[in-house]
Amino acid sequence: MYTKLYGKACHYTTWLLGVIFILSSIFKWIGLRSFALTIDDFCAFLGLDALCGHGMLLAYAICTAELLLGVAAFMPRIRKYIVMVYTLVLGYFTYITYLNLVSLYGQVESCGCFGEVIHLTPTESFYKNVVLLILAIIACVLSVCKQERKQTC
């Protein structure tokens, strides 16, 4: 019974994250040039001078990776690995948005998380990432609990 409960909760949480990743990717593709400029702003903000000027290439790579991660959430065989990747990716972006939030100078005004469709302030972006990170951690824990329950039965 618990295995089914863990499994369903893990599936729904992973699917929700997958849908969010897919929509975010599509919204970024709509305004790819502005997303590339946002990436250049973040590279300058983080001191990644070697990546500055390569915003369009990075935008293509990020949008493609995000779309593939979103679609992968619906593939049962790799779902347990995808939730771990979601946790790592969202942890990284939560850290970056935190740095942007607490920065006194050079603050990037819009994170570009949902492209030109939805504009988020640094505070909104940080809280969005925290909520998504919590969902990813829950999915990760549920996935581990589901595996442990299967092995003990």
C-alpha positions as CSV (number, residue, x, y, z in Angstrom):
1,M,0.0,0.0,0.0
2,Y,2.7,2.4,1.0
3,T,4.7,1.6,-2.2
4,K,1.7,2.5,-4.3
5,L,1.2,5.8,-2.3
6,Y,4.9,6.7,-2.6
7,G,4.9,5.8,-6.3
8,K,1.8,7.9,-7.2
9,A,3.0,10.9,-5.2
10,C,6.4,10.6,-6.9
11,H,4.9,10.3,-10.3
12,Y,2.6,13.3,-9.9
13,T,5.3,15.5,-8.4
14,T,7.7,14.5,-11.2
15,W,5.1,15.1,-13.9
16,L,4.3,18.5,-12.4
17,L,8.0,19.4,-12.6
18,G,8.2,18.0,-16.1
19,V,5.3,20.1,-17.3
20,I,6.9,23.2,-15.7
21,F,10.2,22.4,-17.4
22,I,8.5,21.9,-20.8
23,L,6.4,25.1,-20.5
24,S,9.5,27.1,-19.4
25,S,11.5,25.8,-22.3
26,I,8.7,26.7,-24.8
27,F,8.3,30.2,-23.3
28,K,12.1,30.7,-23.6
29,W,12.1,29.6,-27.2
30,I,9.4,32.2,-28.0
31,G,11.8,35.0,-27.0
32,L,15.1,33.3,-27.5
33,R,17.0,36.5,-28.2
34,S,15.9,38.2,-25.0
35,F,16.7,35.0,-23.1
36,A,20.2,35.1,-24.6
37,L,20.7,38.6,-23.4
38,T,19.6,37.6,-19.9
39,I,22.2,34.8,-20.0
40,D,24.8,37.3,-21.0
41,D,23.7,39.5,-18.1
42,F,24.0,36.6,-15.6
43,C,27.4,35.6,-17.0
44,A,28.6,39.2,-16.5
45,F,27.1,39.2,-13.0
46,L,28.7,36.0,-12.0
47,G,32.1,37.0,-13.4
48,L,32.1,34.3,-16.1
49,D,33.8,36.5,-18.7
50,A,34.7,33.5,-20.9
51,L,31.0,32.8,-21.5
52,C,30.0,36.4,-22.1
53,G,29.0,36.9,-25.7
54,H,27.9,33.3,-26.1
55,G,24.4,33.9,-24.9
56,M,22.7,32.6,-28.0
57,L,24.6,29.3,-28.0
58,L,23.9,28.9,-24.2
59,A,20.3,29.8,-24.7
60,Y,19.9,27.1,-27.3
61,A,21.6,24.6,-25.1
62,I,19.6,25.5,-22.0
63,C,16.3,25.5,-23.8
64,T,17.0,22.1,-25.4
65,A,18.2,20.5,-22.1
66,E,15.2,21.9,-20.3
67,L,12.8,20.5,-22.9
68,L,14.5,17.1,-22.8
69,L,14.4,17.0,-19.0
70,G,10.8,17.9,-19.1
71,V,9.9,15.1,-21.6
72,A,12.1,12.6,-19.7
73,A,9.8,13.1,-16.6
74,F,7.2,11.0,-18.5
75,M,9.5,8.1,-19.1
76,P,9.1,5.6,-16.3
77,R,12.4,3.8,-16.7
78,I,14.5,6.9,-16.1
79,R,12.2,8.8,-13.8
80,K,14.2,8.0,-10.6
81,Y,17.3,9.5,-12.2
82,I,15.4,12.5,-13.6
83,V,14.2,13.6,-10.1
84,M,17.9,13.6,-9.0
85,V,18.8,15.8,-12.0
86,Y,15.9,18.1,-11.2
87,T,17.1,18.5,-7.7
88,L,20.7,19.3,-8.8
89,V,19.5,21.7,-11.5
90,L,17.0,23.5,-9.3
91,G,19.6,23.6,-6.5
92,Y,22.1,25.4,-8.8
93,F,19.5,27.9,-10.1
94,T,18.2,28.5,-6.6
95,Y,21.8,29.4,-5.5
96,I,22.2,31.7,-8.5
97,T,18.9,33.5,-7.9
98,Y,19.9,33.8,-4.3
99,L,23.1,35.5,-5.2
100,N,21.2,37.8,-7.6
101,L,18.7,38.6,-4.8
102,V,21.2,39.6,-2.1
103,S,23.5,41.4,-4.5
104,L,23.8,45.1,-3.9
105,Y,25.1,45.9,-7.4
106,G,24.9,44.4,-10.8
107,Q,21.5,42.8,-10.1
108,V,19.8,41.1,-13.1
109,E,16.3,42.5,-13.2
110,S,14.4,39.5,-14.8
111,C,15.6,35.9,-14.5
112,G,14.2,34.9,-17.9
113,C,12.8,31.7,-16.3
114,F,9.7,31.8,-18.4
115,G,11.1,33.9,-21.2
116,E,9.1,37.0,-22.3
117,V,5.8,35.4,-21.4
118,I,6.1,35.8,-17.6
119,H,8.5,38.3,-16.0
120,L,9.7,37.6,-12.5
121,T,11.5,39.9,-10.2
122,P,14.6,38.6,-8.4
123,T,12.5,37.9,-5.3
124,E,9.8,36.1,-7.2
125,S,12.3,34.1,-9.1
126,F,14.1,33.0,-5.9
127,Y,10.9,31.9,-4.2
128,K,9.7,30.1,-7.3
129,N,13.0,28.2,-7.4
130,V,12.7,27.4,-3.6
131,V,9.2,26.0,-4.2
132,L,10.3,23.9,-7.2
133,L,13.4,22.7,-5.3
134,I,11.2,21.6,-2.4
135,L,9.0,19.7,-4.9
136,A,12.1,18.1,-6.5
137,I,13.5,17.1,-3.1
138,I,10.1,15.6,-2.2
139,A,10.0,13.6,-5.5
140,C,13.6,12.5,-4.9
141,V,12.8,11.3,-1.3
142,L,9.6,9.6,-2.5
143,S,11.5,7.8,-5.2
144,V,14.1,6.5,-2.7
145,C,11.3,5.4,-0.3
146,K,9.5,3.6,-3.1
147,Q,12.7,1.8,-4.0
148,E,13.5,0.8,-0.4
149,R,9.9,-0.5,0.1
150,K,10.2,-2.6,-3.0
151,Q,13.4,-4.1,-1.9
152,T,12.2,-5.0,1.6
153,C,8.9,-6.7,0.4
